Amino acid sequence: MKIISAGLFRSVYSADAIPDLNLPHVCFIGRSNVGKSTLINVLLQRKIAFTSSKPGRTRCLNFYLINKKLFFVDFPGYGFSYVSKNERKGWKDLIEKYLSLRRFRKIAVMIFDIRRRPDADELGMINWIKAEGIPLILVLTKADKISKNNLDLQMMMYERLTGLSKDDIIIFSASNRMGREKIWGKIREAVYLKIEERRW
């Protein structure tokens, strides 16, 4: 995917501030330490999403406009964020309102560290996204951190726990960009950009 332009369009703290442009949305969802911003930067081949050694820096929905054709939506990380319960509840309400909006074509990219097991909240989010009818792919990051045998075992575990097929679970490594093109293929398929890609 050739990226001509990419930049922060808007940071959204309430549902009424969501951009009303009729463009597809690619939603990046994951815990604070799974490499969400790194994944976005690798997909775009430039450093656009903020990365930090301190987790939980994203505290809103950040809308990045890509090639004036679609939005990447960077969700607040969760699990290790140094924020109050009230603020986390505010994030949850904003995310649920946003994901429930029917007027945008969306794909949800849920991101996990391949070395760990998804918890009940994460599995609940997967089921909620499925119930909303939003196309979903799982990206398992940090694949270079484990052996091939353990990688295969973890992949099977995610298939079993999520009910997703192997085709909807993508193994990714930022160090060698493994999985990048497959992720872009899923995005194009979900938001109907196969023809438009030729003009980018």
N, C-alpha and C positions, 0 to 999 in steps of 0.2 A: 504494500500500500504506500503510494507516494504521498507524503504529507507536505502540502504547499503552505498552509498557514494553520497555526494553533495558538490559542491564547485564552486567558481567563476572561470569560464573558460576564459572570456575576457570581457573587457569593450570596447564598440564600439562607436566611434564618427563619423565614415563615413561609407558609404555603402560598400566600397571596403574592409573593415576590418571584415565583417560579416563572422563567421566561415563557412567553406565550407564542413563541415562534413555532411553526409547524415543521419541526425537524425531529428526526429520530434521536432517542436518548440511549446511551450505553452506560449502565449503572454499575459502578465498582464498589462492592460491599465486602468488608472483611474486618477482622480484628486489627488492633492498632499495630501489631508487630509482624504482620505476614508479608510485607513488601508490596502493599497496595500502590503506593506512590511510585515505587520503582517499576512496577509492572506498567503503569500508565506511561512513564517516561520511556521505557523500552518500546512500547507499541508506537509511540509518536516519534521516536528517534531524536528526542531532545528533552532537556530537563525543564519540565513545565510544572509538574506536581511537586510540592515541597516534601522533601525527605528529611528525617531528623532522627538522631539517636534517642531522643525522648519521645515515647509513643503518645498518641492522642492529640496531635497538634491540629488536625482538621476538626473544626467544631461547627461545621455548617455543611450545606450542599454546595460544592464548588462546581460551577458549570463552565467547562472549557469548550469553546467553539472550534471545531475541526474542519478545515477546508470550506467553511461556510455551508457545510452539508449536514453535520450532525453534532450533537453534544456528547462529550464525555462528562459524566456526573460522578464526582468523587464524594463518597459518603463519609460521614464521621466514622473513625475507627472506634472499636469498642473492646472492652475486656480489661484494658490496662490504662484507661484514660484517667488523668488526675483531675476529675471534675466531680461536682456534687450529684447526688441522686436526682435532684430536681432538674439539673441540666441534662442528665442522661434521659430523663423522662421526656423532656422537651425535644430531644433528638428523635426519640422513638415516635412521638406523635407526628413530627414533621415527616419522617421517613414513611410512616404508614399512610399519611394523607397523600404524599407524593406518589407512592407506588400504586395507590388506589385510583389515581387519575387515569381516565380512559382515553383522553384525547391525544396522547402521544404514543408513537410506536416505541417500544422499549425492549431491551434485552438486559437481563441481570447477570453480571459476572461476579460470582461469589468466590472469594479468594481464601485459601487455606494454606498453612504451612504443612507440607506433605508429611513432616515428621510427627505430627500430633493427631489426635483423634478429635473429630468434631463433637462439641458438647450439645446438650439438650436445646439450648437457646438457638444455636446455629442450625440444628436440624429442624427446629420449629420455624425458623425464617425460611428455610428451603421449602417446607410444606406450604407456608403462607404465600410465597411467590408463585408456586405451582398453582395454588387455588385461585390466584389472581389472573392466571392465564398468561403470565409473562414468560417468554422464552428464557431458559436458564442454562448457563454453563458453569461448571466448577473449574477453577484454575488452581492447581496444586503447585505452590512455589517452592523454591529452595531445593529443587530436585538434585542439584549437584552435591548436596550435603549428606546424602545417604547412598548406600550400595544399591546396585541393580536389583538384587534379590529383595531387599527391604522395600524398594520402590514398588515392585510388583505386588508385594503383600499389602502395602498401604493403598494402592490403587484398588485392589479387590475389596478392601474394607470400605472405602468410600462408595464403591458401587453398591455394596450390600446395604449400608446404612442410609444412603440417600435415595435408592431406587432409580438412580440415573444410569444410563447405559455408558459403556466405555467411550462412546463417541462424544458424549457430552461432558467428559472429564478430561481436562488437558493438563499435561505435565509441563511445567515451565521452569526455566532457569535463566536468571538475569545475566549470568556470567557468559553463557554462550548463545543466548536468545532462543534456546530450544522452546518450541511451542508458539512462538510469536506469529508465524504465518497461519497456523491452525486457528488461533484465537481470532485473527482478522477475518478468516474465512467464515467462522461462526457469526461474527458481527455482521458481515455483509449479507449472509443468508437470512439472519433474523430481521434486519431492518431494510431489506429490499434494495441493497446498494450494488448489486452485481453489475447492472448495466452502467450505472453512473460512474463506477470506478474507472472506466475507460477514459473519462473526461477529466479525471483528477490529475 
